[in-house]
Amino acid sequence: MKLVAAIRKAGVPAYVSNHAGAYVCNTLMYEALHAAGPGVKYAFIHLPLTTEMVLADEPGKALAPSLPLSLLVKAVEAAIKVI
């Protein structure tokens, strides 16, 4: 997929997930598409927590998947250029 390739080329790990579309995500995406109208290009991207957020959590708690904010910004910028 073009988005994944562009994000990886920017140096950020990325992959296509066919399991990310739980109820809330699907509802959000379809409502946004409806509001945007026909012919609008779009992408729905799940982003992990920032590493900064995870490290600020309680000590001893299991660490959630995360990436530094700077990498998340690079990923979104790369995706926008492709769209």
Distance bins in CASP14 RR format, pairs under 12 A and 6 or more apart:
PFRMAT RR
TARGET T0000
AUTHOR 0000-0000-0000
RMODE 2
METHOD distances of the structure
MODEL  1
1 7 0 0 0 0 1 0 0 0 0 0 0
1 8 0 0 0 0 0 1 0 0 0 0 0
1 14 0 0 0 0 1 0 0 0 0 0 0
1 15 0 0 0 0 1 0 0 0 0 0 0
1 16 1 0 1 0 0 0 0 0 0 0 0
1 17 0 0 0 0 0 1 0 0 0 0 0
1 18 0 0 0 0 0 1 0 0 0 0 0
1 43 0 0 0 0 1 0 0 0 0 0 0
1 45 0 0 0 0 0 1 0 0 0 0 0
1 79 0 0 0 0 0 1 0 0 0 0 0
1 82 0 0 0 0 1 0 0 0 0 0 0
1 83 0 0 0 0 0 1 0 0 0 0 0
2 8 0 0 0 0 0 1 0 0 0 0 0
2 9 0 0 0 0 0 1 0 0 0 0 0
2 14 0 0 0 0 0 1 0 0 0 0 0
2 16 0 0 0 0 0 1 0 0 0 0 0
2 41 0 0 0 0 0 1 0 0 0 0 0
2 43 0 0 0 0 1 0 0 0 0 0 0
2 78 0 0 0 0 0 1 0 0 0 0 0
2 79 0 0 0 0 1 0 0 0 0 0 0
2 81 0 0 0 0 0 1 0 0 0 0 0
2 82 1 0 1 0 0 0 0 0 0 0 0
2 83 0 0 0 0 1 0 0 0 0 0 0
3 9 0 0 0 0 0 1 0 0 0 0 0
3 10 0 0 0 0 0 1 0 0 0 0 0
3 12 0 0 0 0 0 1 0 0 0 0 0
3 14 1 0 0 1 0 0 0 0 0 0 0
3 15 0 0 0 0 0 1 0 0 0 0 0
3 16 0 0 0 0 1 0 0 0 0 0 0
3 41 0 0 0 0 0 1 0 0 0 0 0
3 42 0 0 0 0 0 1 0 0 0 0 0
3 43 1 0 1 0 0 0 0 0 0 0 0
3 44 0 0 0 0 0 1 0 0 0 0 0
3 45 1 0 0 1 0 0 0 0 0 0 0
3 46 0 0 0 0 0 1 0 0 0 0 0
3 75 0 0 0 0 1 0 0 0 0 0 0
3 76 0 0 0 0 0 1 0 0 0 0 0
3 77 0 0 0 0 0 1 0 0 0 0 0
3 78 1 0 0 1 0 0 0 0 0 0 0
3 79 1 0 1 0 0 0 0 0 0 0 0
3 80 0 0 0 0 1 0 0 0 0 0 0
3 81 0 0 0 0 1 0 0 0 0 0 0
3 82 1 0 1 0 0 0 0 0 0 0 0
3 83 1 0 0 1 0 0 0 0 0 0 0
4 10 0 0 0 0 0 1 0 0 0 0 0
4 11 0 0 0 0 0 1 0 0 0 0 0
4 12 0 0 0 0 1 0 0 0 0 0 0
4 13 0 0 0 0 1 0 0 0 0 0 0
4 14 1 0 1 0 0 0 0 0 0 0 0
4 15 1 0 0 1 0 0 0 0 0 0 0
4 16 1 0 1 0 0 0 0 0 0 0 0
4 17 0 0 0 0 0 1 0 0 0 0 0
4 43 0 0 0 0 0 1 0 0 0 0 0
4 45 0 0 0 0 0 1 0 0 0 0 0
4 75 0 0 0 0 1 0 0 0 0 0 0
4 78 0 0 0 0 1 0 0 0 0 0 0
4 79 0 0 0 0 1 0 0 0 0 0 0
4 82 0 0 0 0 1 0 0 0 0 0 0
5 11 0 0 0 0 0 1 0 0 0 0 0
5 12 0 0 0 0 0 1 0 0 0 0 0
5 14 0 0 0 0 1 0 0 0 0 0 0
5 15 0 0 0 0 0 1 0 0 0 0 0
5 16 0 0 0 0 0 1 0 0 0 0 0
5 78 0 0 0 0 1 0 0 0 0 0 0
5 79 0 0 0 0 0 1 0 0 0 0 0
5 81 0 0 0 0 0 1 0 0 0 0 0
5 82 0 0 0 0 1 0 0 0 0 0 0
6 12 0 0 0 0 1 0 0 0 0 0 0
6 14 0 0 0 0 1 0 0 0 0 0 0
6 43 0 0 0 0 0 1 0 0 0 0 0
6 45 0 0 0 0 0 1 0 0 0 0 0
6 74 0 0 0 0 0 1 0 0 0 0 0
6 75 0 0 0 0 1 0 0 0 0 0 0
6 76 0 0 0 0 0 1 0 0 0 0 0
6 77 0 0 0 0 1 0 0 0 0 0 0
6 78 1 0 1 0 0 0 0 0 0 0 0
6 79 1 0 0 1 0 0 0 0 0 0 0
6 80 0 0 0 0 1 0 0 0 0 0 0
6 81 1 0 0 1 0 0 0 0 0 0 0
6 82 1 0 1 0 0 0 0 0 0 0 0
6 83 0 0 0 0 1 0 0 0 0 0 0
7 13 0 0 0 0 1 0 0 0 0 0 0
7 14 1 1 0 0 0 0 0 0 0 0 0
7 15 0 0 0 0 1 0 0 0 0 0 0
7 16 0 0 0 0 0 1 0 0 0 0 0
7 43 0 0 0 0 0 1 0 0 0 0 0
7 45 0 0 0 0 1 0 0 0 0 0 0
7 47 0 0 0 0 0 1 0 0 0 0 0
7 67 0 0 0 0 0 1 0 0 0 0 0
7 71 0 0 0 0 1 0 0 0 0 0 0
7 72 0 0 0 0 0 1 0 0 0 0 0
7 73 0 0 0 0 0 1 0 0 0 0 0
7 74 1 0 0 1 0 0 0 0 0 0 0
7 75 1 0 1 0 0 0 0 0 0 0 0
7 76 0 0 0 0 1 0 0 0 0 0 0
7 77 0 0 0 0 1 0 0 0 0 0 0
7 78 1 0 1 0 0 0 0 0 0 0 0
7 79 1 0 0 1 0 0 0 0 0 0 0
7 80 0 0 0 0 0 1 0 0 0 0 0
7 81 0 0 0 0 0 1 0 0 0 0 0
7 82 0 0 0 0 1 0 0 0 0 0 0
7 83 0 0 0 0 0 1 0 0 0 0 0
8 14 1 0 1 0 0 0 0 0 0 0 0
8 15 0 0 0 0 1 0 0 0 0 0 0
8 16 0 0 0 0 0 1 0 0 0 0 0
8 71 0 0 0 0 0 1 0 0 0 0 0
8 74 0 0 0 0 0 1 0 0 0 0 0
8 75 0 0 0 0 1 0 0 0 0 0 0
8 78 0 0 0 0 1 0 0 0 0 0 0
8 79 0 0 0 0 0 1 0 0 0 0 0
8 82 0 0 0 0 0 1 0 0 0 0 0
9 74 0 0 0 0 0 1 0 0 0 0 0
9 75 0 0 0 0 0 1 0 0 0 0 0
9 77 0 0 0 0 0 1 0 0 0 0 0
9 78 1 0 0 1 0 0 0 0 0 0 0
9 79 0 0 0 0 0 1 0 0 0 0 0
9 81 0 0 0 0 0 1 0 0 0 0 0
9 82 0 0 0 0 1 0 0 0 0 0 0
10 70 0 0 0 0 0 1 0 0 0 0 0
10 71 0 0 0 0 1 0 0 0 0 0 0
10 72 0 0 0 0 0 1 0 0 0 0 0
10 73 0 0 0 0 1 0 0 0 0 0 0
10 74 1 0 1 0 0 0 0 0 0 0 0
10 75 1 0 0 1 0 0 0 0 0 0 0
10 76 0 0 0 0 1 0 0 0 0 0 0
10 77 1 0 0 1 0 0 0 0 0 0 0
10 78 1 0 1 0 0 0 0 0 0 0 0
10 79 0 0 0 0 1 0 0 0 0 0 0
10 80 0 0 0 0 0 1 0 0 0 0 0
10 81 0 0 0 0 1 0 0 0 0 0 0
10 82 0 0 0 0 0 1 0 0 0 0 0
11 67 0 0 0 0 0 1 0 0 0 0 0
11 68 0 0 0 0 0 1 0 0 0 0 0
11 70 0 0 0 0 0 1 0 0 0 0 0
11 71 1 0 0 1 0 0 0 0 0 0 0
11 72 0 0 0 0 0 1 0 0 0 0 0
11 74 1 0 0 1 0 0 0 0 0 0 0
11 75 0 0 0 0 1 0 0 0 0 0 0
11 77 0 0 0 0 0 1 0 0 0 0 0
11 78 0 0 0 0 1 0 0 0 0 0 0
12 45 0 0 0 0 0 1 0 0 0 0 0
12 47 0 0 0 0 0 1 0 0 0 0 0
12 48 0 0 0 0 0 1 0 0 0 0 0
12 67 1 0 0 1 0 0 0 0 0 0 0
12 68 0 0 0 0 1 0 0 0 0 0 0
12 69 0 0 0 0 0 1 0 0 0 0 0
12 70 0 0 0 0 1 0 0 0 0 0 0
12 71 1 0 1 0 0 0 0 0 0 0 0
12 72 1 0 0 1 0 0 0 0 0 0 0
12 73 0 0 0 0 1 0 0 0 0 0 0
12 74 1 0 1 0 0 0 0 0 0 0 0
12 75 1 0 1 0 0 0 0 0 0 0 0
12 76 0 0 0 0 1 0 0 0 0 0 0
12 77 0 0 0 0 1 0 0 0 0 0 0
12 78 1 0 0 1 0 0 0 0 0 0 0
12 79 0 0 0 0 1 0 0 0 0 0 0
13 47 0 0 0 0 0 1 0 0 0 0 0
13 48 0 0 0 0 1 0 0 0 0 0 0
13 65 0 0 0 0 0 1 0 0 0 0 0
13 66 0 0 0 0 0 1 0 0 0 0 0
13 67 1 0 0 1 0 0 0 0 0 0 0
13 68 0 0 0 0 0 1 0 0 0 0 0
13 71 0 0 0 0 1 0 0 0 0 0 0
13 72 0 0 0 0 0 1 0 0 0 0 0
13 74 0 0 0 0 0 1 0 0 0 0 0
13 75 0 0 0 0 1 0 0 0 0 0 0
14 43 0 0 0 0 0 1 0 0 0 0 0
14 45 0 0 0 0 1 0 0 0 0 0 0
14 46 0 0 0 0 0 1 0 0 0 0 0
14 47 0 0 0 0 0 1 0 0 0 0 0
14 48 0 0 0 0 0 1 0 0 0 0 0
14 67 0 0 0 0 1 0 0 0 0 0 0
14 71 0 0 0 0 0 1 0 0 0 0 0
14 72 0 0 0 0 0 1 0 0 0 0 0
14 74 0 0 0 0 0 1 0 0 0 0 0
14 75 1 0 0 1 0 0 0 0 0 0 0
14 76 0 0 0 0 0 1 0 0 0 0 0
14 78 0 0 0 0 1 0 0 0 0 0 0
14 79 0 0 0 0 1 0 0 0 0 0 0
14 82 0 0 0 0 0 1 0 0 0 0 0
15 45 0 0 0 0 0 1 0 0 0 0 0
15 46 0 0 0 0 0 1 0 0 0 0 0
15 48 0 0 0 0 0 1 0 0 0 0 0
15 75 0 0 0 0 0 1 0 0 0 0 0
16 43 0 0 0 0 0 1 0 0 0 0 0
16 44 0 0 0 0 0 1 0 0 0 0 0
16 45 0 0 0 0 0 1 0 0 0 0 0
16 46 0 0 0 0 0 1 0 0 0 0 0
17 25 0 0 0 0 0 1 0 0 0 0 0
17 44 0 0 0 0 0 1 0 0 0 0 0
17 45 0 0 0 0 0 1 0 0 0 0 0
17 46 1 0 0 1 0 0 0 0 0 0 0
17 48 0 0 0 0 0 1 0 0 0 0 0
18 46 0 0 0 0 0 1 0 0 0 0 0
19 25 0 0 0 0 0 1 0 0 0 0 0
19 26 0 0 0 0 0 1 0 0 0 0 0
19 46 0 0 0 0 0 1 0 0 0 0 0
20 26 0 0 0 0 1 0 0 0 0 0 0
20 28 0 0 0 0 0 1 0 0 0 0 0
20 29 0 0 0 0 0 1 0 0 0 0 0
20 44 0 0 0 0 1 0 0 0 0 0 0
20 45 0 0 0 0 1 0 0 0 0 0 0
20 46 1 0 1 0 0 0 0 0 0 0 0
20 47 0 0 0 0 0 1 0 0 0 0 0
20 48 0 0 0 0 0 1 0 0 0 0 0
21 27 0 0 0 0 1 0 0 0 0 0 0
21 28 0 0 0 0 1 0 0 0 0 0 0
21 29 1 0 0 1 0 0 0 0 0 0 0
21 30 0 0 0 0 0 1 0 0 0 0 0
21 44 0 0 0 0 1 0 0 0 0 0 0
21 45 0 0 0 0 0 1 0 0 0 0 0
21 46 0 0 0 0 1 0 0 0 0 0 0
22 28 0 0 0 0 0 1 0 0 0 0 0
22 29 0 0 0 0 0 1 0 0 0 0 0
22 44 0 0 0 0 0 1 0 0 0 0 0
22 46 0 0 0 0 0 1 0 0 0 0 0
23 29 0 0 0 0 0 1 0 0 0 0 0
23 30 0 0 0 0 0 1 0 0 0 0 0
24 30 0 0 0 0 0 1 0 0 0 0 0
24 31 0 0 0 0 0 1 0 0 0 0 0
24 44 0 0 0 0 0 1 0 0 0 0 0
24 46 0 0 0 0 0 1 0 0 0 0 0
25 31 0 0 0 0 0 1 0 0 0 0 0
25 32 0 0 0 0 0 1 0 0 0 0 0
25 44 1 0 0 1 0 0 0 0 0 0 0
25 45 0 0 0 0 0 1 0 0 0 0 0
25 46 1 0 0 1 0 0 0 0 0 0 0
26 32 0 0 0 0 0 1 0 0 0 0 0
26 33 0 0 0 0 0 1 0 0 0 0 0
26 44 0 0 0 0 1 0 0 0 0 0 0
27 33 0 0 0 0 0 1 0 0 0 0 0
27 34 0 0 0 0 0 1 0 0 0 0 0
27 44 0 0 0 0 0 1 0 0 0 0 0
28 34 0 0 0 0 0 1 0 0 0 0 0
28 35 0 0 0 0 0 1 0 0 0 0 0
28 42 0 0 0 0 0 1 0 0 0 0 0
28 44 1 0 0 1 0 0 0 0 0 0 0
28 45 0 0 0 0 0 1 0 0 0 0 0
28 46 0 0 0 0 0 1 0 0 0 0 0
29 35 0 0 0 0 0 1 0 0 0 0 0
29 36 0 0 0 0 0 1 0 0 0 0 0
29 42 1 0 0 1 0 0 0 0 0 0 0
29 43 0 0 0 0 1 0 0 0 0 0 0
29 44 1 0 1 0 0 0 0 0 0 0 0
29 45 0 0 0 0 0 1 0 0 0 0 0
29 46 0 0 0 0 0 1 0 0 0 0 0
30 36 0 0 0 0 0 1 0 0 0 0 0
30 37 0 0 0 0 0 1 0 0 0 0 0
30 42 0 0 0 0 0 1 0 0 0 0 0
30 44 0 0 0 0 1 0 0 0 0 0 0
31 37 0 0 0 0 0 1 0 0 0 0 0
31 42 0 0 0 0 0 1 0 0 0 0 0
31 44 0 0 0 0 0 1 0 0 0 0 0
32 40 0 0 0 0 1 0 0 0 0 0 0
32 42 1 0 0 1 0 0 0 0 0 0 0
32 43 0 0 0 0 0 1 0 0 0 0 0
32 44 0 0 0 0 1 0 0 0 0 0 0
33 39 0 0 0 0 1 0 0 0 0 0 0
33 40 1 0 0 1 0 0 0 0 0 0 0
33 41 0 0 0 0 0 1 0 0 0 0 0
33 42 1 0 0 1 0 0 0 0 0 0 0
33 43 0 0 0 0 0 1 0 0 0 0 0
33 44 0 0 0 0 1 0 0 0 0 0 0
34 40 0 0 0 0 0 1 0 0 0 0 0
34 42 0 0 0 0 0 1 0 0 0 0 0
35 42 0 0 0 0 0 1 0 0 0 0 0
36 42 1 0 0 1 0 0 0 0 0 0 0
40 83 0 0 0 0 0 1 0 0 0 0 0
41 79 0 0 0 0 0 1 0 0 0 0 0
41 80 0 0 0 0 0 1 0 0 0 0 0
41 82 0 0 0 0 1 0 0 0 0 0 0
41 83 1 0 1 0 0 0 0 0 0 0 0
42 79 0 0 0 0 0 1 0 0 0 0 0
42 80 0 0 0 0 0 1 0 0 0 0 0
42 82 0 0 0 0 0 1 0 0 0 0 0
42 83 1 0 0 1 0 0 0 0 0 0 0
43 75 0 0 0 0 0 1 0 0 0 0 0
43 76 0 0 0 0 1 0 0 0 0 0 0
43 78 0 0 0 0 0 1 0 0 0 0 0
43 79 1 0 1 0 0 0 0 0 0 0 0
43 80 0 0 0 0 1 0 0 0 0 0 0
43 81 0 0 0 0 0 1 0 0 0 0 0
43 82 0 0 0 0 1 0 0 0 0 0 0
43 83 1 0 1 0 0 0 0 0 0 0 0
44 79 0 0 0 0 0 1 0 0 0 0 0
44 83 0 0 0 0 0 1 0 0 0 0 0
45 72 0 0 0 0 1 0 0 0 0 0 0
45 75 1 0 0 1 0 0 0 0 0 0 0
45 76 1 0 0 1 0 0 0 0 0 0 0
45 77 0 0 0 0 0 1 0 0 0 0 0
45 78 0 0 0 0 0 1 0 0 0 0 0
45 79 1 0 0 1 0 0 0 0 0 0 0
45 80 0 0 0 0 0 1 0 0 0 0 0
45 82 0 0 0 0 0 1 0 0 0 0 0
45 83 0 0 0 0 0 1 0 0 0 0 0
46 65 0 0 0 0 0 1 0 0 0 0 0
46 67 0 0 0 0 0 1 0 0 0 0 0
46 72 0 0 0 0 0 1 0 0 0 0 0
46 75 0 0 0 0 0 1 0 0 0 0 0
46 76 0 0 0 0 0 1 0 0 0 0 0
46 79 0 0 0 0 0 1 0 0 0 0 0
47 53 0 0 0 0 0 1 0 0 0 0 0
47 65 0 0 0 0 0 1 0 0 0 0 0
47 66 0 0 0 0 1 0 0 0 0 0 0
47 67 1 0 0 1 0 0 0 0 0 0 0
47 68 0 0 0 0 0 1 0 0 0 0 0
47 69 0 0 0 0 1 0 0 0 0 0 0
47 71 0 0 0 0 1 0 0 0 0 0 0
47 72 1 0 1 0 0 0 0 0 0 0 0
47 73 0 0 0 0 0 1 0 0 0 0 0
47 74 0 0 0 0 0 1 0 0 0 0 0
47 75 1 0 0 1 0 0 0 0 0 0 0
47 76 1 0 0 1 0 0 0 0 0 0 0
47 79 0 0 0 0 0 1 0 0 0 0 0
48 54 0 0 0 0 1 0 0 0 0 0 0
48 63 0 0 0 0 0 1 0 0 0 0 0
48 64 1 0 0 1 0 0 0 0 0 0 0
48 65 1 0 1 0 0 0 0 0 0 0 0
48 66 1 0 1 0 0 0 0 0 0 0 0
48 67 1 0 1 0 0 0 0 0 0 0 0
48 68 0 0 0 0 0 1 0 0 0 0 0
48 69 0 0 0 0 0 1 0 0 0 0 0
48 71 0 0 0 0 1 0 0 0 0 0 0
48 72 1 0 0 1 0 0 0 0 0 0 0
48 75 0 0 0 0 0 1 0 0 0 0 0
49 55 0 0 0 0 1 0 0 0 0 0 0
49 56 0 0 0 0 1 0 0 0 0 0 0
49 57 0 0 0 0 1 0 0 0 0 0 0
49 63 0 0 0 0 1 0 0 0 0 0 0
49 64 1 0 1 0 0 0 0 0 0 0 0
49 65 1 0 0 1 0 0 0 0 0 0 0
49 66 1 0 1 0 0 0 0 0 0 0 0
49 67 0 0 0 0 1 0 0 0 0 0 0
49 68 0 0 0 0 0 1 0 0 0 0 0
49 69 0 0 0 0 1 0 0 0 0 0 0
49 72 0 0 0 0 1 0 0 0 0 0 0
50 56 0 0 0 0 1 0 0 0 0 0 0
50 57 0 0 0 0 0 1 0 0 0 0 0
50 64 0 0 0 0 0 1 0 0 0 0 0
50 65 0 0 0 0 0 1 0 0 0 0 0
50 66 1 0 0 1 0 0 0 0 0 0 0
50 67 1 0 0 1 0 0 0 0 0 0 0
50 68 1 0 0 1 0 0 0 0 0 0 0
50 69 1 0 1 0 0 0 0 0 0 0 0
50 70 0 0 0 0 1 0 0 0 0 0 0
50 71 0 0 0 0 1 0 0 0 0 0 0
50 72 1 0 0 1 0 0 0 0 0 0 0
50 73 0 0 0 0 1 0 0 0 0 0 0
50 75 0 0 0 0 0 1 0 0 0 0 0
51 57 0 0 0 0 0 1 0 0 0 0 0
51 63 0 0 0 0 1 0 0 0 0 0 0
51 64 0 0 0 0 1 0 0 0 0 0 0
51 65 0 0 0 0 1 0 0 0 0 0 0
51 66 1 0 1 0 0 0 0 0 0 0 0
51 67 1 0 0 1 0 0 0 0 0 0 0
51 68 1 0 1 0 0 0 0 0 0 0 0
51 69 1 0 0 1 0 0 0 0 0 0 0
51 70 0 0 0 0 1 0 0 0 0 0 0
51 71 0 0 0 0 1 0 0 0 0 0 0
51 72 0 0 0 0 1 0 0 0 0 0 0
52 66 0 0 0 0 1 0 0 0 0 0 0
52 67 0 0 0 0 0 1 0 0 0 0 0
52 68 1 0 0 1 0 0 0 0 0 0 0
52 69 1 0 0 1 0 0 0 0 0 0 0
52 70 0 0 0 0 0 1 0 0 0 0 0
52 71 0 0 0 0 0 1 0 0 0 0 0
52 72 0 0 0 0 0 1 0 0 0 0 0
53 63 0 0 0 0 0 1 0 0 0 0 0
53 64 0 0 0 0 1 0 0 0 0 0 0
53 65 0 0 0 0 0 1 0 0 0 0 0
53 66 1 0 0 1 0 0 0 0 0 0 0
53 67 0 0 0 0 0 1 0 0 0 0 0
53 68 0 0 0 0 0 1 0 0 0 0 0
53 69 0 0 0 0 1 0 0 0 0 0 0
53 72 0 0 0 0 0 1 0 0 0 0 0
54 60 0 0 0 0 0 1 0 0 0 0 0
54 61 0 0 0 0 1 0 0 0 0 0 0
54 62 0 0 0 0 1 0 0 0 0 0 0
54 63 1 0 1 0 0 0 0 0 0 0 0
54 64 1 0 1 0 0 0 0 0 0 0 0
54 65 0 0 0 0 1 0 0 0 0 0 0
54 66 1 0 1 0 0 0 0 0 0 0 0
54 67 0 0 0 0 1 0 0 0 0 0 0
54 68 0 0 0 0 0 1 0 0 0 0 0
54 69 0 0 0 0 0 1 0 0 0 0 0
55 61 0 0 0 0 0 1 0 0 0 0 0
55 63 0 0 0 0 1 0 0 0 0 0 0
55 64 0 0 0 0 0 1 0 0 0 0 0
55 66 0 0 0 0 1 0 0 0 0 0 0
55 68 0 0 0 0 0 1 0 0 0 0 0
55 69 0 0 0 0 0 1 0 0 0 0 0
56 63 0 0 0 0 0 1 0 0 0 0 0
56 64 0 0 0 0 0 1 0 0 0 0 0
56 66 0 0 0 0 0 1 0 0 0 0 0
57 63 1 0 0 1 0 0 0 0 0 0 0
57 64 1 0 0 1 0 0 0 0 0 0 0
57 66 0 0 0 0 0 1 0 0 0 0 0
58 64 0 0 0 0 0 1 0 0 0 0 0
66 72 0 0 0 0 1 0 0 0 0 0 0
67 73 0 0 0 0 1 0 0 0 0 0 0
67 74 0 0 0 0 1 0 0 0 0 0 0
67 75 1 0 0 1 0 0 0 0 0 0 0
67 76 0 0 0 0 0 1 0 0 0 0 0
68 74 0 0 0 0 1 0 0 0 0 0 0
68 75 0 0 0 0 0 1 0 0 0 0 0
69 75 0 0 0 0 0 1 0 0 0 0 0
69 76 0 0 0 0 0 1 0 0 0 0 0
70 76 0 0 0 0 0 1 0 0 0 0 0
70 77 0 0 0 0 0 1 0 0 0 0 0
71 77 0 0 0 0 0 1 0 0 0 0 0
71 78 0 0 0 0 0 1 0 0 0 0 0
72 78 0 0 0 0 0 1 0 0 0 0 0
72 79 0 0 0 0 0 1 0 0 0 0 0
73 79 0 0 0 0 0 1 0 0 0 0 0
73 80 0 0 0 0 0 1 0 0 0 0 0
74 80 0 0 0 0 0 1 0 0 0 0 0
74 81 0 0 0 0 0 1 0 0 0 0 0
75 81 0 0 0 0 0 1 0 0 0 0 0
75 82 0 0 0 0 0 1 0 0 0 0 0
76 82 0 0 0 0 0 1 0 0 0 0 0
76 83 0 0 0 0 0 1 0 0 0 0 0
77 83 0 0 0 0 0 1 0 0 0 0 0
END
